Amino acid sequence: MTESSEYAARAVNLHKTYGRGGSAVRALAGVSVSFPHGEFAAVMGPSGSGKSTLMQCMAGLDTGTSGKLWIDSTEITRLRDKALTRVRRDHIGFVFQSYNLLPTLTARQNIVLPMNLARRRIDREWFDQVVQSLGLTGRLKHRPHELSGGQQQRVAVARALLGRPAVIFADEPTGNLDSASGAEVLGLLRASVSDLGQTVIMVTHDPVAASYSDRVVLLNDGRLEGELHNPTVDSVLAALRGTQTSVTG
Amino acid sequence: MLAGLRGTLSRLLATGLSVVLAVGFVVATLTLSATFSATTEQTLTANMANADVRVTPTVAMAAGANPREFLDPLLPAILDVPHVAGADVERTAYLDLRFNGTRSVAKASGLLTEKVRWQTLASGVWPQANTEATLDQVSAKSLGVRIGDTVAISAVNAGVSPTEITIVGVTASSAEGAGLGVPTLALMPDVLLDPSYFAVATGILVSGDGIDADALAASVSDAVADTPGVVAQSGQEAVDYQTGQLSGSASVVRSILLAFAVIVVFVAGMVIANTFQVLVSQRTKDLALLRCIGASTAQVRRLILAEAAVLGTLASIVGVAAGIGAAQLLAMLSRTSSSALHLGQIAVEPPLVAIGFGIGVVLTVLSALPPAQQATRVRPIAALRATDARIGTRQGTLRGAIAVLLMAVGSAGLYFGATRFGLAVAVPAAIVSFLGVLLGAALVIPWLVRGAGSTIAWTSVPARLAALNATRNPRRTAATAAALLVGVTLVTMMVVGVESVRTSVTDRIDEKRPVDLTAQSVEGAGMTPEQTNSIAALDGVEHTTLVTAGKVQIESDASPALTLAARGVDPAGAQAVARSTVATPAANEVLLNPTDAAGIRSGDSLTVTGVNVMGVNATATLVAKVSDDAPSQRATFTQAGLQSVVTQPVTRQIQVRLGENFTGDQVQQISTEILSLGDDLRVGGGAPERTYFEQVLDVMLIIVLALLALAVVIAVVGVGNTMALSVIERRRESGLLRALGLTRGQLRGMLGTEAALITGVAAVCGIGLGVFYAWAGLSAVALDANKLSLTTHVPWAKLGLVVAGAFLAGIAASIVPAVGAARKSPIEGLTHR
């Protein structure tokens, strides 16, 4: 990634079909979407709309059937597994619904895991800053099962932030959390975008979570249905109701 | 239910494989030992194929009387017994057989009367005249003798000129004499009556006119009752009698093989239990779903056990077939190779096959019990949720305490058995301590694996993760490692044991008989330079040195005059051909054995005079050197020293050192070549003895290792199963790691490292234990047989190979699960369940 592109992540005419022939399921039917640097975007849609598939393809966890994908200036649709793994390791951060921390490692080891895998030197100042801002200072030696759900998810956020990736993908990051912990995590993601210029793409079905974002991308039936800038809970709900009606009507 | 089996067919292969190997081994073992017994019986009664009764001299008698003819007077009396159709005296002699410039020792027997003749012709006819003979098929082929060829026979070591005889028939090879490898001739009985052949009567074969063998034996017994030292036996009696004489070697072999079978069944049981755990864990969700929709715990348990029964039955059938096939193959191999053990047609005994089959089925079902129990204990709803690997299991403190106690008592017993009390204490102590080891493995092995893991954890993240993962399920890790530990311990014990015995025996042979081969002439003129040069030039001969001979008279102040045979050696050359340090004289010395010295002491001045046939005697003054290592009944000089008193010493002997690692066949070959250089030559030396022992030990080691290797193979299959289970349990983690940037190669490497850690620890512990047990065993044996000096010799290179082999096998076992895990896209792992 010699020169930075305008967008942190971009999909052009992305198709994804599961199975073949009569039983084929079209998860994505030609999605083109771009996420600029420094944006906190939310991807929303009803179940089966393809929002998770879109995220998985864009994050290089899955491959599309056709179409092109970029992370920053790298076209990842051309990459083989090894190079793709490197892109994930060095340029993408992940936050999952079920935290996904390694149970054998301490919080600290979990946070630095991608950096260790890449054998990259850890910037101590940055590490301290991330840990402090996420309120994990006293928890670094604990193992995941000794932490609460909110704490575990904050460890996951710290892991994603530490490498200063081009983009962080968050898949239902508040799905398993109570509302207070959820709000905390969303506030942290919001702050990372506002204060640090991080790019975050979040898949969610929760209008409250979406209201923290800069822009909501609406998906239905594997197609882009519209966008919502500076969303509020109400405008998101209204937009979702619109997609619902368009589905049924 | 069968659908369940089919669905997991590929996963069942590992379990099936363990069952097949175990059952196959048991069946092969039992079949081979039955075959061995049958072969022994056939061998013992081969010469009674056409006879009902054999009159055999008892051991005491054979030593006392004139063995040539003491049986002959009995023959007319036996022929007079009612119902006797025919009888004849068996006669055997050893004689020199010359053909085409080769000379070998052959066994000759007198042609028996047709009624009791047991040999069969492969081609040609039986001899009709004194100048005709038959030769056995194997030797005819190896010597290149064809029907119609003329060979020369003569008495061994006698100056009688050879007799020419024509080979008119070739006898079929039979079980009898198998493995002797000696050419066997059948001659007219009259030929063997020539006293120079020194033919020995070994028994009288009697055939009846169809009467019951036991009744005939009774009446023949009556007829020979007046002659002490002979017994008349029917075939069965003879077998019982001779089997007793062989101290039941068949049953010894059988119990050794059975001990290995028990070990293999034991290891296979551990592995099968582990595999079922894999199978049940893989299907936890299905089983839980069954519970949710109303299946009772008993139904789920029955389902699993029924599956196990079906699997056990199918695998056992395959195992039985494999076992019989393997036994057949081994029996065939034993007939073609030059090994000491020749097996006849294999004997498949239905009861033995049933035992192997039953063990397979019972073992499988029993192994499935614990996982079946475990599966029913899972709460239905818990099982339906995502399964994350649990961390930590309960520690059995009681188990630990018992293990420590057993190990402490066992090790102490073993130590004292090895150093003071012998095998009677050492063997039970070894069993107790090994039980302790197996019990304690669950506690100690995870700890050791953790320790080993911490030594590599710093190298890379995958290594650290592998180290952590290796002990996540300590009980499973311990069970996997324990199966391997048993195998490696036993392999090590056998390798060290055999290596030590071999080293001790060959050291002893080197010490007693330092020279590989010697050739000497019985002619007064000694060896010709042509002969010695030809011997030195033979293939496989590394060094040679000549020994000259004469006769001397030794006078000294300390003793009356001695007349001794004298040998002249080249000190440097003599040492170069010897395999241990030999006593040699200095230029002005005479070497004497204390038994000949008659009061002479080292340093005494001796006046030595040659005793020469020609009457030209010289005298020299030399210094005595008396040494226990000196050969007795001769005085040893340097060659120059001998020449100073005996003006024309003859070259009596050539000593030969062979190259390293010579085989028995090579020694035989070289001996034959030397013998063929002249009729006056005789061959001796330690090499035949050495190669015989080495060959016996090598064959033993190979057989034992082949048996034990199977235990290791099964254990390695177990390592593969454990890795498969780990991969399933950690599907989610693997997906996460792949998402976070672990490459496929790194993931495979991580799993390989984990397997290597477990196998490495098991192998190293096994080596340690094996060496300890071998030391204790050898020391205890040496204590019991107090004349035997056995030193423990650890062949580190071979043990290194064992460790490397176990290590690589462990890594190889992880390949299949690892490749499967790495092939999945990260999202497959993450979204599973």
Interface residues (C-beta under 8 A of the other chain):
Chain A: Q56 A59 L61 D62 T63 D81 K82 T85 R86 R88 R89 D90 F94 F96 S98 N100 L102 P103 T104 L105 L113 P114 N116 L117 A118 R119 H145 R159
Chain B: A386 D388 A389 I391 S460 V461 L465 L468 N469 R472 R732 E733 L736 L737 R738 A739 L740 G741 L742 T743 R744 G745 Q746 S825 P826 I827 L830
